Amino acid sequence: MSTRSCPDWPELLDRAPDLHFKHYTADELQLAADIVMALPPDLRLSDVEVCADTQRNVFYAAHTDPHLADALSRSYWQELESWTGEPGSP
């Protein structure tokens, strides 16, 4: 999977105009060890998708693998709703 802009970019732009979300595989992000260790051992990082603004460490849970979203949310990364302080529609 190649890096690309999120297909929900118009909605995301309205919700967080300072962020630019793209889709990545987890291995492209070169995640911290504590995040990787929180993932199931049989999960291949090259198969796990994430939608994120990597400059600000914000991810969009609706387009992120649930296992990875959980691990990210327990780290220094923030989910979009937490970053904006407003609940959004998935």
mmCIF file of the C-alpha atoms, coordinates in Angstrom:
data_MODEL
# 
_entry.id   MODEL 
# 
loop_
_atom_site.group_PDB 
_atom_site.id 
_atom_site.type_symbol 
_atom_site.label_atom_id 
_atom_site.label_alt_id 
_atom_site.label_comp_id 
_atom_site.label_asym_id 
_atom_site.label_entity_id 
_atom_site.label_seq_id 
_atom_site.pdbx_PDB_ins_code 
_atom_site.Cartn_x 
_atom_site.Cartn_y 
_atom_site.Cartn_z 
_atom_site.occupancy 
_atom_site.B_iso_or_equiv 
_atom_site.pdbx_formal_charge 
_atom_site.auth_seq_id 
_atom_site.auth_comp_id 
_atom_site.auth_asym_id 
_atom_site.auth_atom_id 
_atom_site.pdbx_PDB_model_num 
ATOM 1  C CA . MET A 1 1  ? 0.000   0.000   0.000  1.00 0.00 ? 1  MET A CA 1 
ATOM 2  C CA . SER A 1 2  ? 1.423   3.372   -0.928 1.00 0.00 ? 2  SER A CA 1 
ATOM 3  C CA . THR A 1 3  ? 1.102   6.547   1.091  1.00 0.00 ? 3  THR A CA 1 
ATOM 4  C CA . ARG A 1 4  ? -1.910  8.556   -0.016 1.00 0.00 ? 4  ARG A CA 1 
ATOM 5  C CA . SER A 1 5  ? -4.306  11.248  1.126  1.00 0.00 ? 5  SER A CA 1 
ATOM 6  C CA . CYS A 1 6  ? -7.280  10.052  3.113  1.00 0.00 ? 6  CYS A CA 1 
ATOM 7  C CA . PRO A 1 7  ? -10.472 9.766   1.025  1.00 0.00 ? 7  PRO A CA 1 
ATOM 8  C CA . ASP A 1 8  ? -12.348 11.542  3.854  1.00 0.00 ? 8  ASP A CA 1 
ATOM 9  C CA . TRP A 1 9  ? -10.077 14.594  3.537  1.00 0.00 ? 9  TRP A CA 1 
ATOM 10 C CA . PRO A 1 10 ? -12.938 17.118  3.049  1.00 0.00 ? 10 PRO A CA 1 
ATOM 11 C CA . GLU A 1 11 ? -14.560 16.096  6.363  1.00 0.00 ? 11 GLU A CA 1 
ATOM 12 C CA . LEU A 1 12 ? -11.205 15.923  8.122  1.00 0.00 ? 12 LEU A CA 1 
ATOM 13 C CA . LEU A 1 13 ? -10.242 19.339  6.764  1.00 0.00 ? 13 LEU A CA 1 
ATOM 14 C CA . ASP A 1 14 ? -13.442 20.794  8.271  1.00 0.00 ? 14 ASP A CA 1 
ATOM 15 C CA . ARG A 1 15 ? -12.775 19.131  11.623 1.00 0.00 ? 15 ARG A CA 1 
ATOM 16 C CA . ALA A 1 16 ? -9.046  19.831  11.848 1.00 0.00 ? 16 ALA A CA 1 
ATOM 17 C CA . PRO A 1 17 ? -7.783  22.260  9.189  1.00 0.00 ? 17 PRO A CA 1 
ATOM 18 C CA . ASP A 1 18 ? -4.220  22.215  10.563 1.00 0.00 ? 18 ASP A CA 1 
ATOM 19 C CA . LEU A 1 19 ? -3.850  18.455  10.070 1.00 0.00 ? 19 LEU A CA 1 
ATOM 20 C CA . HIS A 1 20 ? -3.126  16.523  6.881  1.00 0.00 ? 20 HIS A CA 1 
ATOM 21 C CA . PHE A 1 21 ? -4.169  12.875  7.086  1.00 0.00 ? 21 PHE A CA 1 
ATOM 22 C CA . LYS A 1 22 ? -2.629  10.235  4.866  1.00 0.00 ? 22 LYS A CA 1 
ATOM 23 C CA . HIS A 1 23 ? -2.908  6.453   4.813  1.00 0.00 ? 23 HIS A CA 1 
ATOM 24 C CA . TYR A 1 24 ? 0.159   4.424   5.696  1.00 0.00 ? 24 TYR A CA 1 
ATOM 25 C CA . THR A 1 25 ? 1.073   0.913   6.672  1.00 0.00 ? 25 THR A CA 1 
ATOM 26 C CA . ALA A 1 26 ? 2.240   0.629   10.273 1.00 0.00 ? 26 ALA A CA 1 
ATOM 27 C CA . ASP A 1 27 ? 5.770   -0.292  9.202  1.00 0.00 ? 27 ASP A CA 1 
ATOM 28 C CA . GLU A 1 28 ? 6.068   3.003   7.282  1.00 0.00 ? 28 GLU A CA 1 
ATOM 29 C CA . LEU A 1 29 ? 5.590   4.939   10.530 1.00 0.00 ? 29 LEU A CA 1 
ATOM 30 C CA . GLN A 1 30 ? 8.592   3.362   12.283 1.00 0.00 ? 30 GLN A CA 1 
ATOM 31 C CA . LEU A 1 31 ? 6.611   3.208   15.515 1.00 0.00 ? 31 LEU A CA 1 
ATOM 32 C CA . ALA A 1 32 ? 8.140   3.266   18.965 1.00 0.00 ? 32 ALA A CA 1 
ATOM 33 C CA . ALA A 1 33 ? 8.876   -0.121  20.491 1.00 0.00 ? 33 ALA A CA 1 
ATOM 34 C CA . ASP A 1 34 ? 6.210   0.203   23.193 1.00 0.00 ? 34 ASP A CA 1 
ATOM 35 C CA . ILE A 1 35 ? 3.517   0.635   20.531 1.00 0.00 ? 35 ILE A CA 1 
ATOM 36 C CA . VAL A 1 36 ? 4.741   -2.346  18.504 1.00 0.00 ? 36 VAL A CA 1 
ATOM 37 C CA . MET A 1 37 ? 4.970   -4.496  21.634 1.00 0.00 ? 37 MET A CA 1 
ATOM 38 C CA . ALA A 1 38 ? 1.309   -3.704  22.439 1.00 0.00 ? 38 ALA A CA 1 
ATOM 39 C CA . LEU A 1 39 ? 0.183   -5.265  19.146 1.00 0.00 ? 39 LEU A CA 1 
ATOM 40 C CA . PRO A 1 40 ? -0.728  -8.947  18.784 1.00 0.00 ? 40 PRO A CA 1 
ATOM 41 C CA . PRO A 1 41 ? 2.427   -10.933 17.952 1.00 0.00 ? 41 PRO A CA 1 
ATOM 42 C CA . ASP A 1 42 ? 0.969   -12.412 14.759 1.00 0.00 ? 42 ASP A CA 1 
ATOM 43 C CA . LEU A 1 43 ? 0.080   -9.002  13.303 1.00 0.00 ? 43 LEU A CA 1 
ATOM 44 C CA . ARG A 1 44 ? 2.348   -8.016  10.402 1.00 0.00 ? 44 ARG A CA 1 
ATOM 45 C CA . LEU A 1 45 ? 3.073   -4.286  10.418 1.00 0.00 ? 45 LEU A CA 1 
ATOM 46 C CA . SER A 1 46 ? 3.136   -4.253  6.626  1.00 0.00 ? 46 SER A CA 1 
ATOM 47 C CA . ASP A 1 47 ? -0.516  -5.421  6.630  1.00 0.00 ? 47 ASP A CA 1 
ATOM 48 C CA . VAL A 1 48 ? -1.810  -2.954  9.228  1.00 0.00 ? 48 VAL A CA 1 
ATOM 49 C CA . GLU A 1 49 ? -3.295  0.306   7.973  1.00 0.00 ? 49 GLU A CA 1 
ATOM 50 C CA . VAL A 1 50 ? -3.303  3.650   9.749  1.00 0.00 ? 50 VAL A CA 1 
ATOM 51 C CA . CYS A 1 51 ? -4.682  7.043   8.793  1.00 0.00 ? 51 CYS A CA 1 
ATOM 52 C CA . ALA A 1 52 ? -2.590  9.730   10.434 1.00 0.00 ? 52 ALA A CA 1 
ATOM 53 C CA . ASP A 1 53 ? -0.962  13.116  10.461 1.00 0.00 ? 53 ASP A CA 1 
ATOM 54 C CA . THR A 1 54 ? 2.563   11.990  11.255 1.00 0.00 ? 54 THR A CA 1 
ATOM 55 C CA . GLN A 1 55 ? 3.870   15.506  11.926 1.00 0.00 ? 55 GLN A CA 1 
ATOM 56 C CA . ARG A 1 56 ? 1.524   15.924  14.900 1.00 0.00 ? 56 ARG A CA 1 
ATOM 57 C CA . ASN A 1 57 ? 1.066   12.251  15.896 1.00 0.00 ? 57 ASN A CA 1 
ATOM 58 C CA . VAL A 1 58 ? -2.700  12.302  15.422 1.00 0.00 ? 58 VAL A CA 1 
ATOM 59 C CA . PHE A 1 59 ? -4.562  9.316   13.966 1.00 0.00 ? 59 PHE A CA 1 
ATOM 60 C CA . TYR A 1 60 ? -8.077  8.834   12.620 1.00 0.00 ? 60 TYR A CA 1 
ATOM 61 C CA . ALA A 1 61 ? -9.506  5.737   14.309 1.00 0.00 ? 61 ALA A CA 1 
ATOM 62 C CA . ALA A 1 62 ? -12.238 5.202   11.700 1.00 0.00 ? 62 ALA A CA 1 
ATOM 63 C CA . HIS A 1 63 ? -9.528  4.384   9.131  1.00 0.00 ? 63 HIS A CA 1 
ATOM 64 C CA . THR A 1 64 ? -7.020  2.710   11.428 1.00 0.00 ? 64 THR A CA 1 
ATOM 65 C CA . ASP A 1 65 ? -6.741  -0.973  12.303 1.00 0.00 ? 65 ASP A CA 1 
ATOM 66 C CA . PRO A 1 66 ? -8.459  -1.407  15.706 1.00 0.00 ? 66 PRO A CA 1 
ATOM 67 C CA . HIS A 1 67 ? -5.448  -3.150  17.285 1.00 0.00 ? 67 HIS A CA 1 
ATOM 68 C CA . LEU A 1 68 ? -3.154  -0.354  16.194 1.00 0.00 ? 68 LEU A CA 1 
ATOM 69 C CA . ALA A 1 69 ? -5.646  2.352   17.214 1.00 0.00 ? 69 ALA A CA 1 
ATOM 70 C CA . ASP A 1 70 ? -5.751  0.869   20.709 1.00 0.00 ? 70 ASP A CA 1 
ATOM 71 C CA . ALA A 1 71 ? -1.956  0.728   20.958 1.00 0.00 ? 71 ALA A CA 1 
ATOM 72 C CA . LEU A 1 72 ? -1.577  4.277   19.619 1.00 0.00 ? 72 LEU A CA 1 
ATOM 73 C CA . SER A 1 73 ? -4.168  5.639   22.034 1.00 0.00 ? 73 SER A CA 1 
ATOM 74 C CA . ARG A 1 74 ? -2.114  4.298   24.953 1.00 0.00 ? 74 ARG A CA 1 
ATOM 75 C CA . SER A 1 75 ? 0.962   6.180   23.754 1.00 0.00 ? 75 SER A CA 1 
ATOM 76 C CA . TYR A 1 76 ? 1.880   9.773   22.946 1.00 0.00 ? 76 TYR A CA 1 
ATOM 77 C CA . TRP A 1 77 ? -0.337  9.601   19.820 1.00 0.00 ? 77 TRP A CA 1 
ATOM 78 C CA . GLN A 1 78 ? -3.812  11.154  19.964 1.00 0.00 ? 78 GLN A CA 1 
ATOM 79 C CA . GLU A 1 79 ? -6.995  10.154  18.193 1.00 0.00 ? 79 GLU A CA 1 
ATOM 80 C CA . LEU A 1 80 ? -8.600  12.928  16.135 1.00 0.00 ? 80 LEU A CA 1 
ATOM 81 C CA . GLU A 1 81 ? -11.554 13.363  18.515 1.00 0.00 ? 81 GLU A CA 1 
ATOM 82 C CA . SER A 1 82 ? -9.210  13.764  21.464 1.00 0.00 ? 82 SER A CA 1 
ATOM 83 C CA . TRP A 1 83 ? -7.028  16.225  19.536 1.00 0.00 ? 83 TRP A CA 1 
ATOM 84 C CA . THR A 1 84 ? -9.980  18.411  18.462 1.00 0.00 ? 84 THR A CA 1 
ATOM 85 C CA . GLY A 1 85 ? -11.904 17.983  21.695 1.00 0.00 ? 85 GLY A CA 1 
ATOM 86 C CA . GLU A 1 86 ? -15.082 17.379  19.699 1.00 0.00 ? 86 GLU A CA 1 
ATOM 87 C CA . PRO A 1 87 ? -16.824 14.090  19.001 1.00 0.00 ? 87 PRO A CA 1 
ATOM 88 C CA . GLY A 1 88 ? -16.973 13.387  15.288 1.00 0.00 ? 88 GLY A CA 1 
ATOM 89 C CA . SER A 1 89 ? -18.925 11.107  13.055 1.00 0.00 ? 89 SER A CA 1 
ATOM 90 C CA . PRO A 1 90 ? -17.059 7.990   11.932 1.00 0.00 ? 90 PRO A CA 1 
# 
